[in-house]
Amino acid sequence: MTQKQRAATAIAALENLYPQAQCSLTADTPLQLLIATRLSAQCTDARVNLVTPALFARFPTLEAFADATPEEVGEYIRSCGLYKTKAKDIVAMCQMLRDVYGGHIPDTIEELTKLPGVGRKTANLICGDVYGKPAVVADTHCIRITGRLGLTDSKDPHKVEMQLKRLLPPEKSNAFCHRVVLFGRDICTARSPQCERCPLSAVCRENNRTAKTSKTNVQ
């Protein structure tokens, strides 16, 4: 089976398993999604979703964030980890959006990654979820699972993104990444993957490798 065939099988299985592919972060506006994604670095989406209601109530607009101090924002996001750096980035990001981009969130990877604290993962999420463009969000779940499946061979997010762009149909890529996150939390977990109930076990390189090793040891 070629990598493209393996990718097509994974896409179909995950579409069947998770018909509704959507971002796990709760946000009502593109700006809120941008900020929530910045907060999610080295933090769970569940934790971010607990923090953002009070944060967005206190700072309801771009101008409110741009006029705030990092210390003010930091008080609301302490539990997200690295809160001082994230607060500084959020304020600087919103100031740049106000002063350079006229209050509009850019729609390209190149422009988005000019914003403080915004890397390719965040930029891809915004391009895909806000602007409906083909996007590959190479987060920890995506890197782990596509590696296990044999679709990618690197731990580097940028390399994984580029490898997946060559394999995934553009119109399927964004939803695939959202489904991979759900799959990674539900079945293909980091420490104890539930291979016995995995719909992709037959085409999973890691599962097949383990099975062959076990068979050899028994013999």
N, CA, C and O of each residue as an XYZ file, in Angstrom:
876
protein
N       0.841     -1.194      0.000
C       0.000      0.000      0.000
C       0.884      1.256      0.000
O       1.783      1.392      0.831
N       0.621      2.156     -0.929
C       1.385      3.393     -0.996
C       0.961      4.346      0.120
O      -0.072      4.155      0.762
N       1.777      5.373      0.336
C       1.426      6.347      1.364
C       0.122      7.060      1.028
O      -0.681      7.324      1.923
N      -0.103      7.377     -0.248
C      -1.345      8.058     -0.631
C      -2.553      7.155     -0.395
O      -3.613      7.624      0.019
N      -2.392      5.871     -0.657
C      -3.480      4.932     -0.389
C      -3.727      4.816      1.118
O      -4.872      4.741      1.566
N      -2.656      4.804      1.879
C      -2.766      4.754      3.332
C      -3.468      6.012      3.846
O      -4.317      5.942      4.735
N      -3.105      7.153      3.280
C      -3.722      8.417      3.674
C      -5.211      8.421      3.335
O      -6.030      8.867      4.140
N      -5.561      7.931      2.158
C      -6.966      7.886      1.753
C      -7.773      6.984      2.678
O      -8.909      7.306      3.029
N      -7.189      5.855      3.073
C      -7.853      4.946      4.009
C      -8.072      5.627      5.355
O      -9.139      5.498      5.955
N      -7.063      6.349      5.826
C      -7.168      7.053      7.111
C      -8.232      8.142      7.048
O      -9.015      8.304      7.984
N      -8.260      8.880      5.957
C      -9.259      9.939      5.796
C     -10.667      9.360      5.864
O     -11.521      9.875      6.586
N     -10.906      8.289      5.113
C     -12.232      7.685      5.070
C     -12.646      7.128      6.432
O     -13.788      7.304      6.854
N     -11.728      6.462      7.113
C     -12.041      5.878      8.417
C     -12.363      6.955      9.450
O     -13.299      6.804     10.236
N     -11.595      8.032      9.449
C     -11.821      9.099     10.421
C     -13.080      9.893     10.095
O     -13.751     10.382     11.004
N     -13.408     10.029      8.822
C     -14.661     10.683      8.445
C     -15.854      9.883      8.962
O     -16.841     10.454      9.426
N     -15.755      8.564      8.876
C     -16.822      7.704      9.370
C     -16.915      7.740     10.896
O     -18.007      7.707     11.464
N     -15.755      7.807     11.546
C     -15.710      7.787     13.004
C     -16.126      9.120     13.605
O     -16.796      9.157     14.637
N     -15.732     10.211     12.965
C     -16.029     11.555     13.474
C     -16.615     12.402     12.345
O     -15.901     13.195     11.732
N     -17.909     12.239     12.067
C     -18.531     12.979     10.950
C     -18.402     14.492     11.087
O     -18.207     15.202     10.101
N     -18.515     14.976     12.327
C     -18.415     16.416     12.554
C     -16.986     16.781     12.937
O     -16.571     16.574     14.078
N     -16.250     17.315     12.002
C     -14.864     17.714     12.262
C     -14.838     19.190     12.610
O     -15.109     20.038     11.759
N     -14.515     19.498     13.851
C     -14.442     20.898     14.233
C     -13.370     21.106     15.288
O     -12.952     20.169     15.967
N     -12.946     22.321     15.408
C     -11.894     22.669     16.351
C     -12.383     22.460     17.781
O     -13.542     22.726     18.099
N     -11.491     21.985     18.630
C     -11.856     21.730     20.019
C     -11.841     22.988     20.874
O     -12.337     22.981     22.001
N     -11.280     24.059     20.350
C     -11.251     25.316     21.090
C     -12.555     26.070     20.904
O     -13.096     26.124     19.799
N     -13.060     26.653     21.982
C     -14.306     27.411     21.933
C     -14.013     28.872     21.639
O     -13.287     29.531     22.383
N     -14.585     29.376     20.548
C     -14.364     30.771     20.168
C     -15.530     31.257     19.322
O     -16.055     30.515     18.492
N     -15.932     32.496     19.530
C     -17.046     33.072     18.781
C     -16.608     33.952     17.629
O     -17.405     34.248     16.739
N     -15.365     34.372     17.631
C     -14.858     35.261     16.581
C     -13.471     34.799     16.138
O     -12.801     34.066     16.865
N     -13.039     35.222     14.955
C     -11.688     34.882     14.517
C     -10.618     35.343     15.506
O      -9.644     34.626     15.734
N     -10.783     36.525     16.094
C      -9.801     37.003     17.065
C      -9.757     36.092     18.286
O      -8.679     35.765     18.782
N     -10.911     35.689     18.762
C     -10.939     34.781     19.912
C     -10.271     33.460     19.585
O      -9.567     32.900     20.426
N     -10.478     32.951     18.376
C      -9.828     31.697     17.978
C      -8.315     31.881     17.911
O      -7.568     30.996     18.330
N      -7.861     32.998     17.398
C      -6.433     33.285     17.322
C      -5.810     33.308     18.719
O      -4.746     32.730     18.944
N      -6.477     33.974     19.639
C      -5.957     34.079     21.005
C      -6.019     32.723     21.705
O      -5.069     32.330     22.382
N      -7.122     32.016     21.547
C      -7.258     30.697     22.186
C      -6.188     29.735     21.677
O      -5.652     28.939     22.447
N      -5.879     29.805     20.403
C      -4.854     28.924     19.840
C      -3.482     29.264     20.398
O      -2.675     28.372     20.661
N      -3.217     30.552     20.580
C      -1.941     30.936     21.216
C      -1.870     30.389     22.635
O      -0.813     29.937     23.074
N      -2.977     30.426     23.349
C      -3.002     29.921     24.726
C      -2.827     28.408     24.788
O      -2.377     27.879     25.804
N      -3.176     27.709     23.714
C      -3.164     26.246     23.740
C      -1.766     25.650     23.640
O      -1.602     24.442     23.815
N      -0.766     26.462     23.366
C       0.600     25.949     23.303
C       1.011     25.394     24.658
O       0.948     26.093     25.670
N       1.431     24.134     24.674
C       1.833     23.453     25.912
C       0.728     23.521     26.979
O       0.995     23.637     28.176
N      -0.492     23.446     26.507
C      -1.652     23.468     27.403
C      -2.780     22.729     26.705
O      -2.846     22.733     25.476
N      -3.665     22.097     27.455
C      -4.767     21.363     26.835
C      -5.865     22.317     26.375
O      -6.059     23.390     26.947
N      -6.577     21.903     25.333
C      -7.711     22.700     24.865
C      -8.770     22.822     25.956
O      -9.420     23.859     26.078
N      -8.944     21.771     26.743
C      -9.936     21.800     27.819
C      -9.609     22.900     28.821
O     -10.503     23.618     29.269
N      -8.344     23.037     29.171
C      -7.929     24.088     30.097
C      -8.149     25.468     29.496
O      -8.625     26.378     30.174
N      -7.802     25.620     28.227
C      -8.000     26.901     27.551
C      -9.478     27.283     27.556
O      -9.825     28.439     27.797
N     -10.341     26.312     27.290
C     -11.780     26.588     27.255
C     -12.343     26.977     28.622
O     -13.392     27.616     28.702
N     -11.659     26.599     29.686
C     -12.073     27.025     31.022
C     -11.656     28.463     31.307
O     -12.308     29.176     32.070
N     -10.567     28.871     30.684
C      -9.984     30.191     30.955
C     -10.596     31.300     30.094
O     -10.798     32.418     30.568
N     -10.887     30.991     28.842
C     -11.251     32.051     27.891
C     -12.583     32.766     28.156
O     -12.676     33.947     27.822
N     -13.615     32.144     28.728
C     -14.854     32.916     28.952
C     -14.632     34.184     29.771
O     -15.108     35.255     29.392
N     -13.922     34.078     30.874
C     -13.651     35.260     31.702
C     -12.712     36.222     30.980
O     -12.878     37.439     31.070
N     -11.728     35.680     30.267
C     -10.780     36.516     29.527
C     -11.499     37.349     28.473
O     -11.273     38.554     28.369
N     -12.365     36.707     27.692
C     -13.054     37.417     26.613
C     -14.145     38.343     27.144
O     -14.497     39.323     26.489
N     -14.672     38.044     28.304
C     -15.647     38.955     28.913
C     -14.962     40.238     29.376
O     -15.517     41.331     29.258
N     -13.744     40.089     29.907
C     -12.989     41.256     30.379
C     -12.424     42.062     29.220
O     -12.365     43.289     29.290
N     -12.006     41.385     28.151
C     -11.432     42.060     26.983
C     -12.251     41.649     25.744
O     -11.846     40.758     24.998
N     -13.390     42.296     25.536
C     -14.328     41.825     24.498
C     -13.965     42.222     23.062
O     -14.560     41.705     22.116
N     -13.006     43.124     22.887
C     -12.677     43.597     21.541
C     -11.171     43.615     21.316
O     -10.378     43.479     22.249
N     -10.807     43.784     20.066
C      -9.400     43.925     19.719
C      -8.793     45.124     20.443
O      -7.680     45.046     20.963
N      -9.525     46.223     20.472
C      -9.029     47.435     21.115
C      -8.801     47.218     22.608
O      -7.836     47.733     23.174
N      -9.684     46.460     23.240
C      -9.532     46.200     24.676
C      -8.250     45.428     24.956
O      -7.542     45.728     25.917
N      -7.947     44.433     24.120
C      -6.699     43.689     24.286
C      -5.492     44.577     23.973
O      -4.485     44.524     24.680
N      -5.585     45.387     22.925
C      -4.461     46.221     22.515
C      -4.138     47.287     23.557
O      -2.985     47.696     23.695
N      -5.144     47.732     24.281
C      -4.941     48.763     25.297
C      -4.578     48.186     26.661
O      -4.255     48.934     27.584
N      -4.628     46.883     26.794
C      -4.335     46.241     28.079
C      -2.828     46.127     28.283
O      -2.040     46.329     27.360
N      -2.452     45.799     29.505
C      -1.054     45.489     29.791
C      -0.904     43.972     29.871
O      -1.874     43.277     30.174
N       0.277     43.451     29.609
C       0.493     42.011     29.752
C       0.153     41.519     31.157
O      -0.313     40.392     31.328
N       0.384     42.358     32.152
C       0.072     41.964     33.527
C      -1.423     41.780     33.720
O      -1.849     40.853     34.409
N      -2.229     42.655     33.116
C      -3.687     42.541     33.227
C      -4.179     41.260     32.565
O      -4.987     40.524     33.132
N      -3.683     41.005     31.361
C      -4.095     39.796     30.642
C      -3.593     38.552     31.372
O      -4.293     37.543     31.457
N      -2.387     38.640     31.890
C      -1.788     37.496     32.566
C      -2.581     36.996     33.747
O      -2.566     35.800     34.036
N      -3.273     37.882     34.439
C      -4.071     37.481     35.595
C      -5.183     36.505     35.218
O      -5.627     35.714     36.051
N      -5.626     36.559     33.983
C      -6.734     35.707     33.527
C      -6.263     34.379     32.937
O      -7.068     33.469     32.740
N      -4.980     34.263     32.657
C      -4.499     33.071     31.943
C      -3.402     32.337     32.705
O      -2.662     31.549     32.116
N      -3.290     32.584     33.997
C      -2.222     31.985     34.794
C      -2.179     30.466     34.662
O      -1.097     29.885     34.581
N      -3.342     29.816     34.641
C      -3.379     28.351     34.654
C      -3.028     27.727     33.305
O      -2.950     26.503     33.199
N      -2.815     28.541     32.278
C      -2.485     28.003     30.950
C      -1.005     27.677     30.787
O      -0.617     27.076     29.786
N      -0.182     28.057     31.742
C       1.246     27.797     31.612
C       1.925     28.837     30.744
O       1.342     29.320     29.773
N       3.156     29.185     31.090
C       3.925     30.208     30.366
C       3.096     31.475     30.177
O       3.167     32.131     29.138
N       2.318     31.804     31.190
C       1.309     32.852     31.030
C       1.909     34.235     30.788
O       1.304     35.059     30.102
N       3.079     34.495     31.337
C       3.683     35.809     31.130
C       4.058     36.022     29.664
O       3.805     37.084     29.097
N       4.656     35.010     29.066
C       5.023     35.097     27.650
C       3.778     35.181     26.778
O       3.722     35.982     25.846
N       2.781     34.358     27.079
C       1.549     34.357     26.287
C       0.822     35.691     26.406
O       0.306     36.201     25.411
N       0.773     36.261     27.603
C       0.100     37.548     27.802
C       0.800     38.646     27.011
O       0.151     39.480     26.381
N       2.122     38.639     27.049
C       2.898     39.628     26.293
C       2.634     39.495     24.799
O       2.461     40.496     24.104
N       2.601     38.252     24.301
C       2.338     38.011     22.878
C       0.940     38.462     22.485
O       0.755     39.071     21.431
N      -0.039     38.169     23.322
C      -1.431     38.509     22.994
C      -1.607     40.018     22.875
O      -2.242     40.500     21.937
N      -1.055     40.755     23.812
C      -1.168     42.217     23.761
C      -0.440     42.762     22.532
O      -0.987     43.592     21.806
N       0.787     42.301     22.296
C       1.558     42.772     21.141
C       0.884     42.371     19.828
O       0.883     43.140     18.866
N       0.315     41.173     19.790
C      -0.397     40.688     18.616
C      -1.567     41.604     18.278
O      -1.759     41.988     17.125
N      -2.337     41.945     19.294
C      -3.519     42.778     19.072
C      -3.137     44.205     18.706
O      -3.835     44.851     17.925
N      -2.044     44.701     19.259
C      -1.562     46.021     18.869
C      -1.133     46.036     17.412
O      -1.388     47.003     16.693
N      -0.478     44.961     16.974
C      -0.051     44.873     15.576
C      -1.253     44.734     14.640
O      -1.278     45.328     13.562
N      -2.232     43.960     15.049
C      -3.448     43.823     14.239
C      -4.146     45.175     14.094
O      -4.656     45.508     13.023
N      -4.165     45.935     15.160
C      -4.800     47.265     15.126
C      -3.999     48.254     14.294
O      -4.552     48.958     13.448
N      -2.695     48.305     14.537
C      -1.873     49.363     13.962
C      -1.361     49.071     12.558
O      -1.171     49.987     11.758
N      -1.136     47.777     12.257
C      -0.557     47.413     10.963
C      -1.607     46.859      9.996
O      -1.570     47.140      8.798
N      -2.538     46.074     10.527
C      -3.504     45.391      9.655
C      -4.909     45.984      9.708
O      -5.856     45.392      9.191
N      -5.043     47.144     10.327
C      -6.346     47.828     10.332
C      -7.451     47.068     11.033
O      -8.629     47.238     10.719
N      -7.069     46.230     11.981
C      -8.069     45.476     12.735
C      -8.484     44.176     12.094
O      -9.329     43.458     12.630
N      -7.894     43.860     10.940
C      -8.245     42.625     10.225
C      -7.197     41.544     10.472
O      -6.001     41.831     10.531
N      -7.647     40.314     10.613
C      -6.728     39.191     10.783
C      -6.272     38.721      9.397
O      -7.112     38.428      8.547
N      -4.984     38.646      9.159
C      -4.481     38.223      7.842
C      -4.994     36.836      7.454
O      -5.399     36.047      8.308
N      -4.969     36.557      6.155
C      -5.487     35.277      5.662
C      -4.422     34.428      4.983
O      -4.745     33.513      4.226
N      -3.152     34.727      5.251
C      -2.071     33.917      4.686
C      -1.103     33.509      5.790
O      -0.960     34.193      6.804
N      -0.441     32.373      5.566
C       0.559     31.895      6.528
C       1.665     32.933      6.693
O       2.128     33.187      7.805
N       2.081     33.526      5.586
C       3.194     34.460      5.605
C       2.890     35.674      6.482
O       3.737     36.098      7.268
N       1.695     36.229      6.354
C       1.346     37.410      7.142
C       1.009     37.052      8.587
O       1.368     37.784      9.509
N       0.330     35.947      8.781
C      -0.040     35.544     10.142
C       1.186     35.284     11.004
O       1.205     35.633     12.184
N       2.203     34.674     10.420
C       3.398     34.345     11.205
C       4.265     35.565     11.504
O       5.280     35.443     12.190
N       3.884     36.733     11.003
C       4.549     37.975     11.397
C       4.035     38.471     12.751
O       4.674     39.297     13.403
N       2.880     37.959     13.160
C       2.292     38.380     14.431
C       3.064     37.776     15.598
O       3.484     36.621     15.515
N       3.264     38.517     16.679
C       3.981     37.981     17.843
C       3.331     36.703     18.382
O       2.125     36.661     18.622
N       4.144     35.672     18.565
C       3.655     34.434     19.156
C       2.927     33.501     18.217
O       2.475     32.436     18.638
N       2.802     33.873     16.950
C       2.056     33.049     15.994
C       3.025     32.247     15.130
O       3.811     32.810     14.368
N       2.953     30.915     15.262
C       3.746     30.027     14.432
C       2.900     29.409     13.341
O       1.750     29.800     13.144
N       3.457     28.455     12.639
C       2.746     27.859     11.501
C       1.523     27.069     11.943
O       0.527     27.022     11.221
N       1.579     26.444     13.123
C       0.420     25.688     13.584
C      -0.782     26.607     13.752
O      -1.866     26.310     13.249
N      -0.602     27.705     14.445
C      -1.681     28.668     14.651
C      -2.121     29.275     13.330
O      -3.316     29.418     13.070
N      -1.148     29.632     12.493
C      -1.474     30.250     11.207
C      -2.296     29.310     10.323
O      -3.245     29.741      9.669
N      -1.932     28.038     10.307
C      -2.698     27.069      9.518
C      -4.117     26.923     10.047
O      -5.065     26.823      9.268
N      -4.265     26.911     11.372
C      -5.599     26.782     11.954
C      -6.482     27.955     11.550
O      -7.647     27.760     11.203
N      -5.946     29.165     11.590
C      -6.718     30.344     11.205
C      -7.062     30.299      9.718
O      -8.201     30.569      9.336
N      -6.086     29.959      8.883
C      -6.358     29.882      7.442
C      -7.432     28.852      7.133
O      -8.285     29.077      6.275
N      -7.392     27.718      7.831
C      -8.364     26.661      7.571
C      -9.729     26.941      8.150
O     -10.737     26.829      7.452
N      -9.775     27.307      9.431
C     -11.067     27.451     10.108
C     -11.748     28.783      9.837
O     -12.976     28.847      9.776
N     -10.983     29.831      9.677
C     -11.574     31.154      9.463
C     -11.795     31.431      7.981
O     -12.841     31.945      7.584
N     -10.798     31.086      7.168
C     -10.867     31.459      5.755
C     -11.158     30.293      4.811
O     -11.258     30.487      3.599
N     -11.294     29.088      5.357
C     -11.661     27.945      4.529
C     -10.606     27.529      3.527
O     -10.924     26.924      2.503
N      -9.359     27.845      3.810
C      -8.276     27.472      2.908
C      -7.711     26.103      3.291
O      -7.838     25.685      4.442
N      -7.090     25.404      2.343
C      -6.414     24.149      2.695
C      -5.359     24.409      3.755
O      -4.570     25.347      3.640
N      -5.347     23.576      4.788
C      -4.422     23.813      5.891
C      -4.062     22.492      6.555
O      -4.859     21.555      6.585
N      -2.843     22.436      7.087
C      -2.388     21.273      7.840
C      -1.867     21.762      9.189
O      -0.834     22.427      9.266
N      -2.600     21.422     10.252
C      -2.215     21.835     11.598
C      -1.402     20.696     12.219
O      -1.959     19.699     12.678
N      -0.106     20.859     12.224
C       0.785     19.791     12.707
C       1.014     19.947     14.208
O       2.065     20.414     14.646
N       0.015     19.546     14.982
C       0.154     19.588     16.440
C       0.685     18.245     16.939
O       1.035     17.373     16.144
N       0.742     18.089     18.253
C       1.334     16.864     18.804
C       0.555     15.614     18.403
O       1.152     14.575     18.118
N      -0.777     15.708     18.380
C      -1.583     14.549     17.972
C      -1.296     14.183     16.520
O      -1.103     13.013     16.191
N      -1.270     15.183     15.666
C      -1.030     14.956     14.243
C       0.344     14.327     14.013
O       0.473     13.373     13.245
N       1.358     14.855     14.672
C       2.717     14.327     14.504
C       2.798     12.882     14.980
O       3.372     12.033     14.298
N       2.228     12.604     16.137
C       2.282     11.253     16.705
C       1.534     10.244     15.827
O       2.074      9.191     15.489
N       0.328     10.560     15.473
C      -0.534      9.594     14.785
C      -0.117      9.380     13.339
O      -0.096      8.242     12.871
N       0.213     10.441     12.624
C       0.640     10.240     11.236
C       1.974      9.510     11.187
O       2.267      8.806     10.221
N       2.779      9.677     12.228
C       4.023      8.912     12.317
C       3.745      7.440     12.530
O       4.366      6.588     11.893
N       2.815      7.134     13.423
C       2.462      5.742     13.676
C       1.864      5.084     12.443
O       2.108      3.908     12.173
N       1.083      5.850     11.701
C       0.447      5.296     10.504
C       1.436      5.103      9.358
O       1.170      4.350      8.421
N       2.572      5.785      9.436
C       3.547      5.686      8.356
C       3.355      6.739      7.286
O       3.885      6.604      6.182
N       2.600      7.795      7.595
C       2.390      8.877      6.633
C       3.519      9.903      6.706
O       3.815     10.581      5.722
N       4.139     10.011      7.866
C       5.238     10.954      8.049
C       6.385     10.240      8.774
O       6.201      9.176      9.364
N       7.560     10.850      8.713
C       8.720     10.210      9.346
C       9.564     11.208     10.128
O      10.777     11.038     10.253
N       8.920     12.252     10.656
C       9.651     13.276     11.381
C       8.862     13.736     12.597
O       7.642     13.583     12.651
N       9.562     14.295     13.566
C       8.928     14.916     14.728
C       8.876     16.431     14.570
O       8.285     17.128     15.395
N       9.490     16.930     13.519
C       9.523     18.367     13.272
C       8.193     18.821     12.654
O       7.814     18.326     11.592
N       7.483     19.749     13.296
C       6.157     20.158     12.808
C       6.147     20.652     11.362
O       5.239     20.322     10.599
N       7.152     21.437     10.984
C       7.181     21.957      9.622
C       7.368     20.840      8.603
O       6.714     20.837      7.561
N       8.257     19.892      8.896
C       8.473     18.770      7.985
C       7.212     17.912      7.866
O       6.849     17.476      6.774
N       6.550     17.675      9.001
C       5.306     16.896      8.984
C       4.245     17.616      8.163
O       3.533     16.988      7.380
N       4.137     18.913      8.336
C       3.178     19.703      7.552
C       3.430     19.540      6.062
O       2.495     19.306      5.296
N       4.679     19.659      5.647
C       5.013     19.559      4.233
C       4.753     18.151      3.688
O       4.266     17.996      2.568
N       5.079     17.133      4.480
C       4.834     15.753      4.053
C       3.344     15.485      3.876
O       2.934     14.842      2.910
N       2.545     15.976      4.803
C       1.100     15.746      4.721
C       0.468     16.534      3.574
O      -0.504     16.080      2.969
N       1.008     17.693      3.280
C       0.470     18.471      2.156
C       0.630     17.719      0.838
O      -0.161     17.900     -0.087
N       1.645     16.886      0.761
C       1.858     16.098     -0.460
C       0.933     14.886     -0.529
O       0.729     14.317     -1.602
N       0.370     14.488      0.622
C      -0.452     13.278      0.674
C      -1.944     13.547      0.751
O      -2.740     12.787      0.200
N      -2.332     14.619      1.427
C      -3.750     14.871      1.681
C      -4.368     15.718      0.579
O      -3.761     16.698      0.147
N      -5.572     15.359      0.110
C      -6.276     16.245     -0.819
C      -6.509     17.595     -0.128
O      -6.955     17.611      1.019
N      -6.229     18.709     -0.776
C      -6.340     20.017     -0.122
C      -7.677     20.252      0.563
O      -7.734     20.815      1.656
N      -8.752     19.817     -0.087
C     -10.084     20.066      0.471
C     -10.384     19.201      1.689
O     -11.373     19.435      2.384
N      -9.547     18.210      1.954
C      -9.757     17.304      3.088
C      -8.790     17.585      4.241
O      -8.998     17.100      5.353
N      -7.755     18.350      3.988
C      -6.646     18.443      4.936
C      -7.039     19.063      6.274
O      -6.655     18.542      7.321
N      -7.781     20.142      6.266
C      -8.120     20.818      7.516
C      -8.990     19.934      8.408
O      -8.720     19.790      9.601
N     -10.028     19.348      7.830
C     -10.914     18.467      8.597
C     -10.173     17.227      9.086
O     -10.426     16.745     10.190
N      -9.258     16.711      8.268
C      -8.464     15.550      8.677
C      -7.708     15.852      9.961
O      -7.678     15.026     10.874
N      -7.096     17.032     10.037
C      -6.321     17.387     11.229
C      -7.201     17.512     12.464
O      -6.785     17.120     13.555
N      -8.402     18.046     12.318
C      -9.317     18.124     13.453
C      -9.734     16.727     13.905
O      -9.836     16.456     15.101
N      -9.970     15.853     12.944
C     -10.378     14.477     13.297
C      -9.229     13.720     13.962
O      -9.456     12.899     14.850
N      -8.015     13.993     13.537
C      -6.856     13.343     14.147
C      -6.746     13.710     15.626
O      -6.371     12.872     16.446
N      -7.070     14.950     15.969
C      -7.050     15.365     17.373
C      -8.055     14.554     18.180
O      -7.730     14.056     19.258
N      -9.265     14.419     17.667
C     -10.293     13.628     18.352
C      -9.852     12.174     18.478
O     -10.023     11.554     19.528
N      -9.291     11.641     17.417
C      -8.802     10.268     17.389
C      -7.673     10.067     18.397
O      -7.598      9.035     19.064
N      -6.801     11.063     18.497
C      -5.676     10.979     19.415
C      -6.093     11.014     20.872
O      -5.405     10.457     21.727
N      -7.191     11.651     21.161
C      -7.688     11.695     22.539
C      -8.520     10.471     22.879
O      -8.570     10.034     24.029
N      -9.170      9.926     21.864
C     -10.134      8.844     22.098
C      -9.517      7.455     21.983
O      -9.788      6.590     22.817
N      -8.703      7.232     20.978
C      -8.205      5.882     20.672
C      -6.687      5.826     20.606
O      -6.067      5.059     21.342
N      -6.091      6.610     19.754
C      -4.638      6.525     19.538
C      -3.909      7.467     20.499
O      -3.252      8.419     20.079
N      -4.038      7.184     21.780
C      -3.456      8.031     22.801
C      -1.931      7.878     22.836
O      -1.371      6.928     22.290
N      -1.286      8.832     23.489
C       0.179      8.834     23.493
C       0.758      7.635     24.223
O       1.683      6.994     23.723
N       0.226      7.323     25.401
C       0.819      6.280     26.233
C       0.198      4.900     26.038
O       0.901      3.890     26.074
N      -1.110      4.856     25.833
C      -1.777      3.546     25.754
C      -2.743      3.494     24.583
O      -3.956      3.496     24.790
N      -2.234      3.447     23.355
C      -3.129      3.381     22.194
C      -3.988      2.126     22.231
O      -3.502      1.032     22.518
N      -5.265      2.299     21.938
C      -6.215      1.190     22.001
C      -6.326      0.525     20.635
O      -7.331      0.654     19.936
N      -5.273     -0.184     20.279
C      -5.183     -0.787     18.941
C      -6.282     -1.821     18.689
O      -6.689     -2.034     17.547
N      -6.758     -2.461     19.759
C      -7.769     -3.507     19.586
C      -9.092     -2.963     19.070
O      -9.886     -3.722     18.514
N      -9.352     -1.667     19.239
C     -10.601     -1.098     18.728
C     -10.359      0.011     17.712
O     -11.231      0.840     17.454
N      -9.170      0.009     17.148
C      -8.809      1.050     16.189
C      -9.248      0.665     14.775
O      -8.921     -0.424     14.305
N      -9.984      1.544     14.094
C     -10.413      1.237     12.726
C      -9.269      1.307     11.714
O      -9.452      0.970     10.545
N      -8.094      1.744     12.162
C      -6.958      1.863     11.258
C      -5.857      0.854     11.544
O      -4.775      0.936     10.962
N      -6.117     -0.085     12.424
C      -5.086     -1.042     12.827
C      -4.528     -1.838     11.650
O      -3.345     -2.180     11.643
N      -5.356     -2.133     10.664
C      -4.904     -2.947      9.530
C      -3.893     -2.211      8.652
O      -3.074     -2.846      7.987
N      -3.943     -0.886      8.645
C      -3.033     -0.124      7.792
C      -2.023      0.682      8.608
O      -1.291      1.511      8.067
N      -1.995      0.428      9.907
C      -1.089      1.172     10.783
C       0.298      0.544     10.781
O       0.451     -0.622     11.144
N       1.291      1.294     10.380
C       2.648      0.762     10.315
C       3.147      0.332     11.694
O       3.786     -0.711     11.832
N       2.855      1.129     12.698
C       3.331      0.822     14.045
C       2.657     -0.429     14.583
O       3.312     -1.261     15.211
N       1.359     -0.575     14.348
C       0.634     -1.757     14.828
C       1.128     -3.008     14.123
O       1.311     -4.046     14.759
N       1.345     -2.922     12.818
C       1.831     -4.074     12.063
C       3.244     -4.462     12.476
O       3.585     -5.645     12.504
N       4.062     -3.469     12.797
C       5.420     -3.738     13.249
C       5.407     -4.461     14.592
O       6.163     -5.406     14.819
N       4.525     -3.992     15.477
C       4.404     -4.622     16.793
C       3.899     -6.063     16.685
O       4.374     -6.962     17.378
N       2.921     -6.252     15.792
C       2.360     -7.579     15.589
C       3.416     -8.537     15.051
O       3.476     -9.692     15.472
N       4.254     -8.065     14.119
C       5.293     -8.941     13.568
C       6.330     -9.302     14.620
O       6.822    -10.429     14.665
N       6.656     -8.329     15.463
C       7.627     -8.582     16.519
C       7.107     -9.615     17.511
O       7.836    -10.507     17.947
N       5.830     -9.473     17.856
C       5.213    -10.398     18.795
C       5.174    -11.810     18.213
O       5.422    -12.790     18.915
N       4.860    -11.899     16.926
C       4.775    -13.201     16.253
C       6.152    -13.864     16.223
O       6.278    -15.069     16.443
N       7.184    -13.060     15.948
C       8.534    -13.585     15.887
C       8.975    -14.092     17.260
O       9.613    -15.140     17.362
N       8.639    -13.361     18.296
C       9.013    -13.739     19.641
C       8.339    -15.032     20.067
O       8.934    -15.852     20.766
N       7.083    -15.209     19.637
C       6.342    -16.433     19.965
C       6.980    -17.628     19.263
O       7.100    -18.705     19.846
N       7.386    -17.436     18.015
C       7.992    -18.533     17.266
C       9.348    -18.895     17.844
O      10.012    -19.801     17.342
